[in-house]
Amino acid sequence: MSTVEPTGGERGLGMRMELSDVTLDVEVSGEGPTVLLLHGFPDSHRLWRHQIPTLTAAGYKVVAPTLRGFGGSGRPDGGPEAYHPAKHVGDMLELLARLGVDRCHVVGHDWGSGVAQGLAQFAAERVASLTVMSVGDITAVLGPDSWQERQRMWHMTMFQFAGLAEEWLSRDDFARLREMLAGHADLDEVLEPLREPGALTAALNIYRAALPMEVQLGVPPTPPPFTMPVMGVWSTGDPYLTERQMTALAARAPEGWRYERIEDAGHWFPLDQPERVDEVLLSFLKENG
């Protein structure tokens, strides 16, 4: 493991964490119970820059990695399967072990929610509580009654066309991708790393590994219930995801379910409404140790 200097006075320590088959860009801050923050497409750990100082000030240790294939983290060879959510779950377990963290609260946004749910399913003993933002129950997104969800998430299918998707999205200085991400407060910042050779493909590969056409057209399996308290957070201005797919997650949370609705915010509400997100997140964490 090698480290670099902190990037700002209010920030934690930026690390280059060398794992078994990938190097991750990780920010670690504070002391106390650990909170693992997981971003989604097309972000990095910078998505959480408002939440990190709030959590550390409240007495938590924050671990905020940039997932493989995104931002400054490594882009392993091996095609889409190298970016399957199970690979990300493995990265998180190895990262936590390297940092000496036995158990933590897990928070995920967008694809980070999918990775967080995978971590809560397959390593439940390591997860004190689970907070999922924007993305909720995958069975509600892909199930037989999901026409509205599929309309909003048409990009899941478009992203499957390797090469064509990259060309279409990046043409004319990423004009199409700019349209898709128009609500992102850090649009230019998140697009910049995608200009590097292979970066856009790496970022799209999580869709290709987890949601190939046979999965999108099939009947989704029913995942097991969670064994820890769960909070779902959805924003009223999300153009990609319905409220139904988030509230449907309640059926899988017998150990405690809390739902929060963020008003006047788009898909990237940790940036749009940071104070409100800080409020609900701290409240839920304090409820659950």
MIKE-999123 format. One record per residue (C-alpha): residue in one letter; x, y, z. Coordinates in steps of 0.001 Angstrom, whole numbers, plus 500000, padded with zeros to 6 digits. Each point is the difference from the previous one (the first is absolute). Layout:
REM residues N
AXYZ...
This chain:
REM residues 289
M500000500000500000S501290503453499135T498563503323501044V499884503502498602E499538503337501692P496467501054501025T498323502056497297G498541502608502354G499988501064503600E496527498685500710R500635496753498156G501426496718501220L502968498007498804G500048499068496337M501375496496499447R500978497827497083M498919496631501381E501540497057498158L497625497035500161S500391496539498480D499215500989496418V499238503712500037T501229503236501563L497296502213501451D499988503714500726V498656500216503562E499304502794502443V500064499160503712S498949502528502645G499225500162503699E499802497565502902G497149497942501398P497492497540498539T500711499555496294V497723501186497198L500770498661496512L498804502363497233L499545498514496506H499375502135496908G498510499008496638F500215500950496311P501844502136498932D501349501249503306S502912499629502397H500261500424503761R499643503741499327L496243499400499950W500171499847503807R502077503124500607H497182501708501959Q499136496943502095I503582499075500985P500739503018502258T496529499779501562L500454496331500876T503517500443501351A498886502955502130A497246497781501433G502538497391501142Y500146497545497109K502872498608498001V499218500336496298V501380497768497263A499135501316496527P501547498016497127T499809500715496305L498782496706498524R502051498091497442G499518501405496513F499166503507501197G501955503214500606G503539499461501161S499606496328500888G501405497170497923R498384498503496915P500780496267499959D500131498066496756G497565497147499439G496968501569498366P496637500574501687E500357497105502452A502892501839501662Y497408502626501021H497177497770501202P498455501259503267A501384496891501699K503501501270499169H499168503311501659V498678498168503076G503268498073500165D501948503253499725M498059501478502902L500547496977502221E503723500057499271L500168503757500509L498264499769503383A502330497171501042R503069502053499022L498683502887502097G499247497749502969V496241500594499848D497951497010501191R496529501552499712C498618503208498530H496971501947498899V499688499843496216V498576502797497851G499635499756496226H498716502244497221D499055498843496480W502241496992499150G501503500480503447S496590498959501305G500251496760498049V503465499312501390A498806500920503511Q497076497581499711G502349497270498808L502272500619502972A496995499860502368Q498820496720498447F503273498095499799A501849501402503021A497106500914502277E502091499563503141R502199502886498815V497104502472499475A498487501858502969S497452501886497900L499257500538496324T499040503284498336V499082499919496310M499541503159497977S498150500333496676V500197496285499082G497765497686502002D498530496599499140I501357498534496755T496949497737499684A497838503122499719V502283501353497264L500054496812497915G496791498244501063P496831499425497947D498382503246501193S503046502166499313W498993501764496789Q500351503466501522E503390499113501504R501243498584496697Q498918503147498151R502027502143502366M503013497679499886W500226499527496239H503720500671500248M500499496590501669T499302498410496605M501915502559497939F503124499521502135Q500129496310499013F501181500775496461A503758500037500518G501806502410497702L496822501537498633A498988501327503401E503451501495500591E500031501699496597W496485501384500375L500527501249503557S503376501652499368R499274501564496606D500199503822499810D501701500417503382F497670497554501753A496896501859498801R497654497013500522L501447499099503377R499770503652501026E496285499896499174M499531496844502053L501886501424502987A498621503520499722G498909500041503651H503458499220501361A501490502872501999D503548498884499113L499424499186496348D503322501211498578E501931498500502900V498517496498499591L500391500081496214E503702500861500075P501277496527501079L497832498395497296R502206501608497328E502834497611500842P500375496989497661G497824497131501223A498425501995502820L496478500261498574T499949496275499231A501134499190503540A497252502198501460L497341498364497802N501177496474500716I498114499728503293Y496761500290497978R501238497408497502A501034497540502693A496987500347502287L497182500795497558P500632498221496674M497016499595497694E499157496524501289V499650501446503507Q497991503001498820L497598497746498076G499802497227502572V498127499609503265P502063501487502827P500668497713502965T498574500920503373P502919501009502222P500010498953503676P498974502421502743F502544502222501671T501030499185503558M500822503565501027P498023503277500146V499545501588496577M499298503586498927G498928500901496484V500410503556498713W498474501208496742S499733503472498461T496920501478498362G501946501372497012D501665496718499007P499504499563496228Y501259496406499945L498395498210502957T496459499839501339E498965500234503618R498338496579499726Q503283498185499458M501349501522503204T497009499442502272A499738496399498749L503191499302501927A498044500182503267A498834496408499509R503608498831500255A500769501892503221P498353498077502865E502602501267502491G498895503603499526W499125502219497049R500179503772499745Y499129502011496914E501020503593499293R498838502120497066I502292502856498950E498033502857498446D501302502429497378A502982497871499010G501069497957497012H501733496637499772W503222501286501600F498342501306503141P503084499624502256L501213502996497960D496619501707499484Q498739499860503591P503047499248502170E498600501369503244R496826497925499710V502006496887499108D502334500605502944E496976500341502292V498275496746499036L503246498042499826L501216501087503435S496573499323501500F499916496466498609L503581499233501038K499351501183503555E496871497808500156N502110496990499108G503158500410501994
